[in-house]
Amino acid sequence: MAGTLGRLYSGTGAFDIVGRRRIWYSFSGLLVAVCLASILLRGFNLGIDFVGGSMIELPAQGVGGPITTQQAERVFADAVGRPPESVQTVGTGSATSIVIRSTALDAPTSFVLEKALYDKLRPLGTTGQPSEQAISDSAVSATWGGEISRQALIALVVFLALVSVFLAVYFEPRMALAALIALGHDVLVTAGIYSLVGFEVTPASVIGLLTILGFSLYDTVVVFDKVQENTRGLLGLTRRTYAEAANLAVNQTLMRSINTSLIAVLPVLGLLVVGVGLLGVGTLKDLALVQMIGLMAGAMSSIFLATPLVVDLTMRRPAYRQQAERVAQRREKVARKAAAGSEREDETPRPGPVGGPTPQPGDTLASAGLPTRIGKTASAGGRRARPTGKSSRPSGKAGRSSGR
């Protein structure tokens, strides 16, 4: 475990993320297929703001004590003859109220419902006394929700267009394409999970969906910037391929991506715990849910999807394929040289056994077991005898003296 954390912190490229991109592609493709099937077959649980309907609001404090959502739902079902779409508590303290959402109610039904709520729950007004004016109702038209959807779609298209131009100019067109694919993945996965789980889609959900796009793009740009730094001038080098340089960039920014995601999730988690659990604000719940899902999807796509896509798009270019071939040839050449050196080392003669004859003073070269040069002899003192140039015959003077 310590070794894994150490490699994660150092970012030395120990995790082969790009090399296993087929696994990430398969997982992302399966997830997108499930989400897309749920969107097409099951659809979304649209809130009252999108489909239209009626909303009734009353204080959560009654004469007999706090009014629960179960009590309000039971009164609504008895008065209208069907259960409401949703009943939730919003606000905190003395401002706490209960909001009932339902399909569109006509004026007589609304009057009957308000009277039943007052008679059975007796909500307190601002003066601290039961008051029918404390109960309010409002009708929401479906055209308002449609206008929100249209404006959100326009904002999404404009955002993606500006992002494409920025990435194409700052980085390269292939990086812009990979970033757009990753963004589309995040939007589709987030929407699909909403459809699968059945979360209610509200205007707050749409706002949260637009905000997570910025986070996903930020994380992707950080990784792409490191990829561009590691691959600058790569075509003239044979040290590593484009895929290896990109994988190193992902490893070098992996710890930063994880930390950024965790720090971004903490306030969203605070919205869920404090805003929903303690304060009971339904709008915060809708906003926090979509952000929580989007943050996780964005972190996953920036690490496991965006950079592998850039590698595949880049390796379609002949120059980078040729550079990868040169890297492979260089490594093969180095491996052959290393193998040849190992074989020469194995063929080197080993020294003789210990305990052979030891040369002694006065031994000749031959007696010591050493080769001698033909035609030359060594004196006992180890010096070669030099010729004197004189004949071995007696000198004339000596002969004359002996003949006298």
Phi, psi and omega per residue, in radians:
M1 nan -0.767 3.137
A2 -1.097 -0.663 3.120
G3 -1.131 -0.700 3.116
T4 -1.132 -0.771 3.109
L5 -1.129 -0.642 3.099
G6 -1.121 -0.750 3.098
R7 -1.166 -0.618 3.108
L8 -1.161 -0.699 -3.115
Y9 -1.279 -0.690 -3.102
S10 -1.306 -0.525 3.120
G11 1.129 0.774 -3.086
T12 -1.566 0.128 3.126
G13 1.545 0.396 -3.080
A14 -1.287 -0.387 -3.111
F15 -1.700 2.051 -3.093
D16 -1.482 1.411 -3.109
I17 -1.424 -0.803 -3.124
V18 -1.207 -0.658 -3.127
G19 -1.131 -0.435 3.134
R20 -1.817 0.509 -3.041
R21 -1.127 -0.439 3.108
R22 -1.121 -0.565 3.091
I23 -1.169 -0.785 -3.132
W24 -1.166 -0.672 3.096
Y25 -1.059 -0.750 -3.123
S26 -1.125 -0.759 -3.138
F27 -1.148 -0.805 3.141
S28 -1.132 -0.694 3.115
G29 -1.106 -0.712 3.105
L30 -1.137 -0.742 3.141
L31 -1.119 -0.752 3.131
V32 -1.141 -0.687 3.135
A33 -1.106 -0.735 3.124
V34 -1.136 -0.768 -3.135
C35 -1.137 -0.730 -3.136
L36 -1.150 -0.694 3.109
A37 -1.115 -0.676 3.120
S38 -1.165 -0.675 3.134
I39 -1.134 -0.742 -3.082
L40 -1.310 -0.649 -3.045
L41 -1.617 -0.711 -3.059
R42 -1.707 -0.617 -3.134
G43 1.400 -2.867 -3.084
F44 -2.005 2.713 3.013
N45 -1.594 1.472 -3.056
L46 -1.273 2.424 3.119
G47 -1.337 3.098 -3.084
I48 -1.122 -0.463 -3.132
D49 -1.182 -0.368 -3.117
F50 -1.771 -0.545 -3.101
V51 -1.819 -0.141 -3.109
G52 1.443 2.842 3.132
G53 2.654 -2.847 -3.098
S54 -2.088 2.589 3.114
M55 -2.289 2.191 3.137
I56 -2.004 2.306 -3.118
E57 -2.233 2.372 3.131
L58 -2.537 2.706 3.126
P59 -1.091 2.594 -3.123
A60 -1.499 0.050 3.128
Q61 -1.992 2.193 3.120
G62 -2.035 -3.100 -3.141
V63 -1.101 -0.706 -3.106
G64 -1.514 0.078 -3.129
G65 2.188 -2.897 -3.124
P66 -1.103 2.482 3.101
I67 -1.656 2.249 -3.119
T68 -1.630 2.824 3.095
T69 -1.167 -0.527 3.120
Q70 -1.166 -0.665 3.109
Q71 -1.147 -0.757 3.139
A72 -1.134 -0.694 3.134
E73 -1.151 -0.653 -3.136
R74 -1.195 -0.708 3.111
V75 -1.142 -0.718 3.127
F76 -1.078 -0.804 -3.115
A77 -1.115 -0.648 3.135
D78 -1.213 -0.633 -3.062
A79 -1.431 -0.646 -3.035
V80 -1.704 -0.516 -3.125
G81 1.675 0.084 3.074
R82 -2.656 2.710 3.139
P83 -1.275 2.725 3.105
P84 -1.306 2.914 3.082
E85 -1.204 -0.737 3.122
S86 -2.793 2.621 3.048
V87 -2.372 2.165 -3.107
Q88 -2.542 2.734 3.116
T89 -1.697 2.326 3.133
V90 -2.237 2.737 3.113
G91 1.446 -3.114 -3.114
T92 -2.564 2.725 3.110
G93 1.151 -2.430 -3.129
S94 -1.243 -0.262 3.139
A95 -1.584 0.128 -3.133
T96 -1.191 2.363 -3.141
S97 -2.471 2.881 3.121
I98 -1.961 2.261 -3.120
V99 -1.963 2.177 3.121
I100 -1.941 2.158 3.093
R101 -1.935 2.408 -3.092
S102 -2.596 2.936 2.976
T103 -1.131 2.916 -3.020
A104 -0.997 2.278 3.106
L105 -1.952 2.430 3.093
D106 -1.340 3.016 -3.050
A107 -1.085 -0.821 3.136
P108 -1.058 -0.699 -3.129
T109 -1.170 -0.687 3.114
S110 -1.096 -0.709 3.122
F111 -1.095 -0.781 3.137
V112 -1.105 -0.718 -3.116
L113 -1.143 -0.790 -3.131
E114 -1.105 -0.684 3.122
K115 -1.160 -0.674 3.119
A116 -1.173 -0.695 3.107
L117 -1.105 -0.698 -3.137
Y118 -1.227 -0.758 -3.088
D119 -1.165 -0.653 -3.037
K120 -1.651 -0.483 -3.075
L121 -1.889 -0.408 3.090
R122 0.850 1.074 3.137
P123 -1.186 2.577 -3.113
L124 -1.548 2.453 3.078
G125 -1.537 -2.924 -3.113
T126 -1.190 -0.421 3.138
T127 -1.469 -0.050 -3.115
G128 1.523 0.094 3.130
Q129 -2.022 2.657 3.102
P130 -1.000 2.397 -3.086
S131 -2.614 2.322 3.083
E132 -1.251 -0.445 3.134
Q133 -1.213 -0.249 3.115
A134 -1.257 -0.271 3.119
I135 -1.695 2.202 -3.130
S136 -2.211 2.616 3.092
D137 -2.316 2.665 3.132
S138 -2.585 2.581 3.121
A139 -1.862 2.396 -3.136
V140 -2.008 2.217 3.138
S141 -1.493 2.556 3.119
A142 -1.200 -0.372 3.134
T143 -1.160 -0.505 3.113
W144 -1.155 -0.750 3.089
G145 -1.149 -0.639 3.090
G146 -1.129 -0.622 3.089
E147 -1.161 -0.675 3.083
I148 -1.094 -0.776 3.137
S149 -1.086 -0.714 -3.130
R150 -1.155 -0.766 3.126
Q151 -1.133 -0.668 3.112
A152 -1.143 -0.673 3.121
L153 -1.160 -0.706 3.088
I154 -1.098 -0.764 3.123
A155 -1.084 -0.686 3.137
L156 -1.138 -0.759 -3.134
V157 -1.134 -0.764 3.125
V158 -1.111 -0.724 3.126
F159 -1.069 -0.818 -3.122
L160 -1.147 -0.628 3.115
A161 -1.141 -0.800 3.134
L162 -1.142 -0.665 3.110
V163 -1.111 -0.722 -3.135
S164 -1.082 -0.774 3.137
V165 -1.124 -0.772 -3.128
F166 -1.077 -0.835 -3.105
L167 -1.185 -0.651 3.133
A168 -1.149 -0.603 -3.137
V169 -1.415 -0.805 -3.065
Y170 -1.294 -0.702 3.117
F171 -1.894 -1.932 3.136
E172 -2.533 2.767 -3.123
P173 -1.001 -0.638 -3.118
R174 -1.171 -0.557 3.069
M175 -1.228 -0.640 3.074
A176 -1.093 -0.720 3.124
L177 -1.132 -0.752 3.129
A178 -1.121 -0.690 3.124
A179 -1.144 -0.684 3.118
L180 -1.156 -0.680 3.088
I181 -1.102 -0.721 3.116
A182 -1.137 -0.689 3.100
L183 -1.135 -0.760 3.078
G184 -1.055 -0.660 3.070
H185 -1.051 -0.772 -3.107
D186 -1.130 -0.771 -3.130
V187 -1.123 -0.765 -3.089
L188 -1.185 -0.714 -3.141
V189 -1.160 -0.761 3.137
T190 -1.092 -0.811 3.114
A191 -1.127 -0.668 3.141
G192 -1.150 -0.680 3.112
I193 -1.163 -0.651 3.052
Y194 -1.049 -0.703 3.129
S195 -1.219 -0.705 -3.119
L196 -1.142 -0.827 -3.054
V197 -1.381 -0.468 -3.138
G198 1.584 0.365 3.074
F199 -1.074 2.519 3.123
E200 -1.306 2.299 3.133
V201 -1.579 2.074 -3.123
T202 -2.182 2.980 3.031
P203 -0.979 -0.578 3.082
A204 -1.123 -0.610 3.090
S205 -1.127 -0.700 3.119
V206 -1.135 -0.726 3.108
I207 -1.105 -0.767 3.115
G208 -1.095 -0.627 3.124
L209 -1.128 -0.667 3.118
L210 -1.227 -0.552 -3.119
T211 -1.264 -0.564 -3.101
I212 -1.252 -0.365 3.112
L213 -1.117 -0.666 3.101
G214 -1.120 -0.711 3.112
F215 -1.129 -0.802 -3.140
S216 -1.060 -0.728 3.131
L217 -1.142 -0.704 3.136
Y218 -1.044 -0.829 -3.128
D219 -1.125 -0.676 3.128
T220 -1.148 -0.717 3.140
V221 -1.118 -0.657 3.113
V222 -1.064 -0.787 3.136
V223 -1.174 -0.758 -3.134
F224 -1.089 -0.638 3.122
D225 -1.100 -0.681 3.102
K226 -1.247 -0.618 3.075
V227 -1.087 -0.775 3.134
Q228 -1.114 -0.643 3.113
E229 -1.170 -0.734 -3.104
N230 -1.274 -0.428 -3.061
T231 -1.797 0.130 3.127
R232 -1.198 2.173 -3.120
G233 1.266 0.334 -3.040
L234 -1.208 -0.535 -3.062
L235 -1.122 -0.400 3.116
G236 -1.632 0.089 -3.093
L237 -2.048 2.798 3.100
T238 -2.247 0.413 -3.116
R239 -1.386 -0.776 -3.141
R240 -2.606 2.774 3.132
T241 -1.456 3.019 3.124
Y242 -1.116 -0.709 3.140
A243 -1.090 -0.709 3.133
E244 -1.193 -0.687 3.098
A245 -1.150 -0.691 3.097
A246 -1.171 -0.681 3.106
N247 -1.124 -0.665 3.070
L248 -1.101 -0.679 3.115
A249 -1.109 -0.716 3.113
V250 -1.101 -0.741 3.121
N251 -1.127 -0.678 -3.120
Q252 -1.192 -0.468 3.123
T253 -1.833 0.059 -3.064
L254 -1.129 -0.789 -3.138
M255 -1.118 -0.664 3.118
R256 -1.159 -0.712 3.122
S257 -1.106 -0.726 3.130
I258 -1.143 -0.794 3.137
N259 -1.100 -0.737 3.126
T260 -1.079 -0.744 -3.139
S261 -1.135 -0.735 3.139
L262 -1.130 -0.744 -3.135
I263 -1.153 -0.622 3.120
A264 -1.252 -0.540 -3.115
V265 -1.292 -0.521 -3.066
L266 -1.037 -0.884 3.107
P267 -1.138 -0.561 3.090
V268 -1.149 -0.705 3.079
L269 -1.114 -0.612 3.062
G270 -1.114 -0.648 3.075
L271 -1.076 -0.717 -3.126
L272 -1.201 -0.751 -3.052
V273 -1.316 -0.892 -3.058
V274 -1.414 -0.892 -3.050
G275 -1.162 -0.665 -3.092
V276 -1.683 -0.873 -3.068
G277 -1.198 -0.717 -3.073
L278 -1.692 -0.772 -3.075
L279 -1.600 -0.417 3.120
G280 1.208 0.593 3.140
V281 -1.562 1.954 -3.069
G282 -1.160 -0.588 3.135
T283 -1.093 -0.688 3.099
L284 -1.124 -0.610 3.110
K285 -1.102 -0.802 -3.140
D286 -1.096 -0.697 -3.137
L287 -1.211 -0.721 -3.084
A288 -1.252 -0.640 -3.110
L289 -1.097 -0.841 -3.106
V290 -1.184 -0.595 3.112
Q291 -1.227 -0.679 3.119
M292 -1.080 -0.800 3.129
I293 -1.157 -0.766 -3.105
G294 -1.154 -0.632 3.124
L295 -1.117 -0.746 3.132
M296 -1.179 -0.735 3.111
A297 -1.145 -0.685 3.133
G298 -1.166 -0.717 3.098
A299 -1.112 -0.708 3.138
M300 -1.140 -0.759 -3.090
S301 -1.219 -0.629 -3.127
S302 -1.204 -0.480 -3.117
I303 -1.614 -0.867 -2.965
F304 -1.751 -0.098 -3.063
L305 -2.158 -0.853 -3.002
A306 -1.118 -0.922 -3.094
T307 -1.171 -0.768 3.035
P308 -1.001 -0.621 3.082
L309 -1.131 -0.709 3.088
V310 -1.062 -0.714 3.141
V311 -1.099 -0.798 -3.139
D312 -1.136 -0.686 3.115
L313 -1.193 -0.615 -3.135
T314 -1.266 -0.694 -3.084
M315 -1.259 -0.046 2.993
R316 -1.313 -0.299 -3.123
R317 -1.435 2.329 -3.081
P318 -1.032 -0.625 -3.092
A319 -1.061 -0.708 -3.117
Y320 -1.340 -0.524 3.048
R321 -1.179 -0.710 3.107
Q322 -1.150 -0.675 3.098
Q323 -1.111 -0.670 3.084
A324 -1.131 -0.634 3.086
E325 -1.163 -0.687 3.094
R326 -1.128 -0.663 3.092
V327 -1.104 -0.744 3.129
A328 -1.144 -0.719 3.117
Q329 -1.121 -0.728 3.126
R330 -1.095 -0.755 -3.134
R331 -1.172 -0.629 3.096
E332 -1.158 -0.678 3.114
K333 -1.137 -0.750 3.109
V334 -1.112 -0.672 3.126
A335 -1.156 -0.679 3.107
R336 -1.129 -0.744 3.118
K337 -1.087 -0.718 3.118
A338 -1.131 -0.683 3.117
A339 -1.173 -0.710 3.125
A340 -1.132 -0.720 3.098
G341 -1.103 -0.629 3.108
S342 -1.186 -0.651 3.115
E343 -1.181 -0.729 3.111
R344 -1.092 -0.642 3.115
E345 -1.158 -0.621 3.125
D346 -1.223 -0.510 -3.105
E347 -1.496 -0.098 3.135
T348 -1.154 2.259 -3.133
P349 -1.077 2.503 3.119
R350 -1.544 2.580 3.094
P351 -1.085 2.640 -3.108
G352 -1.139 2.989 -3.102
P353 -1.193 2.592 3.106
V354 -1.258 2.445 3.135
G355 1.942 0.131 3.113
G356 -1.230 3.115 -3.117
P357 -1.136 2.361 -3.141
T358 -1.774 2.204 3.140
P359 -1.055 2.426 3.131
Q360 -1.994 2.714 3.080
P361 -1.012 2.298 3.140
G362 1.678 -0.199 3.106
D363 -1.257 2.528 3.031
T364 -1.392 2.955 3.132
L365 -1.060 -0.714 -3.135
A366 -1.157 -0.692 -3.122
S367 -1.236 -0.461 3.113
A368 -1.440 -0.041 3.122
G369 1.488 0.300 -3.131
L370 -1.849 2.596 -3.118
P371 -1.221 2.577 3.114
T372 -2.020 2.740 3.119
R373 -1.597 2.313 -3.077
I374 -1.188 2.439 3.069
G375 1.543 -0.050 3.138
K376 -2.219 2.438 3.128
T377 -2.103 2.796 3.137
A378 -1.998 2.348 3.086
S379 -1.275 2.952 3.137
A380 -1.082 -0.485 3.137
G381 -1.508 -0.017 3.098
G382 1.594 0.057 3.126
R383 -1.890 2.513 3.136
R384 -1.367 2.375 -3.131
A385 -1.240 2.277 -3.128
R386 -1.657 2.394 3.114
P387 -1.213 2.486 -3.092
T388 -1.563 -0.295 -3.116
G389 1.394 0.061 3.135
K390 -1.843 2.510 -3.138
S391 -1.269 2.708 3.110
S392 -1.390 -0.122 3.107
R393 -1.280 2.703 3.115
P394 -1.110 2.547 3.113
S395 -1.159 2.788 -3.110
G396 -1.074 -0.681 3.137
K397 -1.070 -0.738 -3.137
A398 -1.181 -0.595 -3.127
G399 -1.236 -0.662 3.129
R400 -1.156 -0.659 -3.122
S401 -1.227 -0.522 -3.126
S402 -1.397 -0.348 -3.130
G403 -1.525 -0.184 3.087
R404 -1.265 nan nan
